[in-house]
Amino acid sequence: MNDDLLFEEAAELLEQADALLVCAGAGMGVDSGLPDFRGNEGFWRAYPALGRAGLDFTEIANPRAFAQEPELAWGFYGHRLQLYRDTLPHAGFALLKAWGERLPGGAAVFTSNVDGQFQAAGFDTVHECHGSIHWLQCLNGCGRPPEPADALRPDIDEATCRWRGVLPRCACGALLRPNILMFGDGGWDGSRYEAQAVRLQSWLRRCERPLVVELGAGTAIPSVRRFGEAVVLEGGGRLLRINPREAALPRSLGLSLPMGALAALRGIEAALQRDDQRGG
């Protein structure tokens, strides 16, 4: 089936839905220019100082790194925080938001991304299952709730990927860390995201025929895939899987588009506009 026919079929799925659930993984941010940490090669290309130190993503994205090498851990996360602040969501976010506004149930988001791009694009109901880089928590788990990182101004030596100056501190005096679920992380404070989950589940209960649009979610960490598939299997609706490398999907669940997020969303929008013109 050629791409135009796939886009037409995807547009039909959207037109038959009463609500839009966006399920997004790391591939969603690639078209905004954000780095993809899949594999050491891509990770070390984005952070060569960590490559020279022989550290992979799982070793630096780990609360142990904050305890043992706080300047290096905060160098990595501080750089990412500023990068995400400076990055505008690509045009596909606005397309998804507009599609949701056309449906009676609106749109909601389930994402493993910690970058805050969906909030920046204007989405209200967002469940960040792995947390957010825009929030901080105490490394020692003193019991204080997570706090926004708005006042944090990263100063990073990019040659060494190290934080310069005073490290972020909790009111209790301990080191602060991002409020993100890391590898080997038994101390993550998930209270913000539990509240997000309750809100999303409440939204889902009001949906009868949701279209789940899954974007850039792989199988290595399958949180997003499993959630979207469960929504379709348990509550009805259809699944549209958009992924350039791992697009396989049983036809009984929906449709797959083997391409990047922005290209697919633009193709579907063009098909929707053709349908509108034919209808007029």
N, C-alpha and C positions, 0 to 999 in steps of 0.2 A: 504494500500500500504506500503511495507516495505521500509526501508531507502535507500537501493541501487537503487530501482526503482525511488524513489523521486530524488535522486542525478542524475540519468540518465536523468530524465525529466528536471531538472534544468540545466544540461549541454547542453541539446538541446536548451533551451531558450537562453542561452548565445551564442551558435553557430549561432543562427538565428538573433542576434542583430547586429546593426552597431555601437553601442556605449554603454557605461556602466555608469549609474548614481547610485552612492552609496548614500543611505539615511540612516544615522546612528544616533541612540539614545544612551542613557547611557549604554545599554546592550553590546554595541560594546567594551567598555573598560574593562569589567569584566574579560575577558580572559587575559588581560595584568596585572591583579592584582589590578586594580583600584576599589575603594569601590563603592557599589551601594547604593544610598541614598533613595531607595524606602522604605518608611515607617520609623517611628521613631526608631524601633528596630535596623535596619541596620545602620542608621545614628548615633545613640548613641553608637553603637559598635565601629564605626570608630573614634568617637570623644566623649569619655566618659565624659570629663570635661563639654561639652555642655549638656550632658544628666543629669549630676548632677545639672546643673543650670536650668534644665527644659526647655531648648531652643530647638525647633525643627528647621528643615532645613529652613522653610519659614521665621522664625524670624531672623536667622543669615544671610541668603542670601537675605538681604534687605538693601537698602541704609540707612534706619533709624538706623540700627545697627552701621554703620560707624559714624553717627552723635552722637549717644548716648553712645556707648561702642567701641570706635575705636581700642583699644588694643585687645579686644576680637574678633571683626570682622576681623582685620588684622591677628590675630592669626590663625583663621580658614582659611582665604584665603591665607595667607603666607605659611601655611603648605601644602595646596593643590598645590600652585604654585611649591614648591620644589618637592613634590611628582610627579607631572606631568613632571617636568624636568628630574627626575631620572628614569622614567618609559619608557622602550622600547616598541614600538608597537608590538603586538603579530604577529605571522606568517600569520594570515589572512589578514593583511594589504598588505603584499607583494604579496599574491595571487591575491587580487583584482587589485593591480597595474599591475601585469603581464597580467591579463585577459584584462584590458583596453588597454594595449599595443598591444594586438592581434587584436583589432577591429579598423576599419578605423577612427571612430570618437573619439577614445580614451576614457578616463574616467574623470568624474568630481564628486564632492562630495557636498551634502547638509547635514549639521549636526547641531544638537542642542548641541553637546558636546563642551566644552570650553577648552579642554585639549591640543589642538595642536597636537594630535597624527597623524592626516592625513598629516600635513605638515612634521612632523618628519619622516613619512614613504615615503616621496617624491612626494606626490600629489601636483599638481600645481593649479588646478581650484577648490577651496574650498570655499563654502559659509557657514560661521558659524552664523546661524540665531540668536543665543543667545550671540554672542560675544566671546571674548577670554580672558583667565586669563593672557596671555602673553602680554597684553596691559593694559595701565592705563589711567584714565581720572580724571579731577578735580571733586571733590565732589560738589563744589559750581557752577559748570558749567560756568567757567570764559570765555569760548570761545576758549581756546587753544585746538588744535587737540589732539586726543589720542596719547600717546607716548609708545614706547616699554618698557617692564619691565625688559629688559636684565640686567640692572645694579643693580636691587633689589636683596639683599641677605637676605632672611628671617632668623630671629633668634627668635625661638618660644620656650616658656616654655610649653612643651607638657603636663605636669601635670595639668596646668590651661588653656591651649589653649590660651595663651596671647602672643602678640608681645612684644619682649624685645628691648629696645633701642629707637632710634628716628624713629618716624612714617614717612612714605613716604609723601613728600610734593610737591605740584604743584609749578611751578615758581611764581605763584601769592601769594603763602603762605598758601593756603588752603590745606586740606588733599586730597591726591590722593586715588582713589578707583579702583578696577579692572574694565576694560571696558567690563562688562558683564551685560546682561539684567537680573536684579534681580526681586524679587517679589515686587509689589507696586512701580515700578521704573519709575517715570516720567522724570527722569533726565539722562537716558542713552543716550550716544552719539553713535548713530548707523551709523555714516558716513562711517567708514571702511567697514561695512557689507553691506551697500547700494551699494557700489562700487563692492563688491564681488557678490551681487545679479545680478547686470547688466552684469557682466562677465559670470555668469552661464546662464542667460537667452540667451545671445548671443550664447553660446555653444549649448544650447538646440535647438535653431532655426536651427542649422546645422544637427541635428539628425533626422533620419526618422524612425528608429526602435530601440529606446533605450530599454535596459533591466534595469529596476529599481530594484536594490538589496537593500531591506530595512532590516536593522540589529538592533535588540535590541531597537526598538522604540515602546513605549507603548502608552496607551490611556489616561493616567493621564494628560500628557501635549502633545497633539497630533500634534504638529507642523510638525514633520518629516513625520508622517503617511499621513497627509493631503497633504503635498507637493508632495510626491511620487505618491499618488493616483491621484492627479490632473494632473500630467505629463502624466500618462497613459490614463486618461479619455479624456484629451484635445488634446494630441498630438500623441496618438498611443503608440505602444510598449507594453511591458508586465511587470508585477510586480512579484518579488520573495520576499516573506515575510519570514524572519528568526527570530523567537522569541520563547523562550521556554515556555512562559506562555500565550501569546496573539497572536496566529498565525492565527486566523480565517481570511479567505479571500475568496470572491466570485471567483469561478473558471473562471468566465468571465474576471477577471482582471489578473489572473496568477496562481501562485503556492505558497503554504505555506510549510515551514519546521519547525515543532515544536521542536526546539532544540537551543542550544547556537550557537553563531556566528562562533567561531573557528571550532567546530565540523562540522558544516554545510559546511563551506568553504573548509575544508579538504576533506569532502566527495564528493563535486562537483569536486574538482581538481582531485581526483582519477578517477571519471567517465570520465572526459576530457582526462586523460591519457589513459584510456582503449579505448576510441573512437579513439585517435591518433594511438594507436597500431593496432587496427582493420583496420584503413584506410591505414596503411603502409603495 
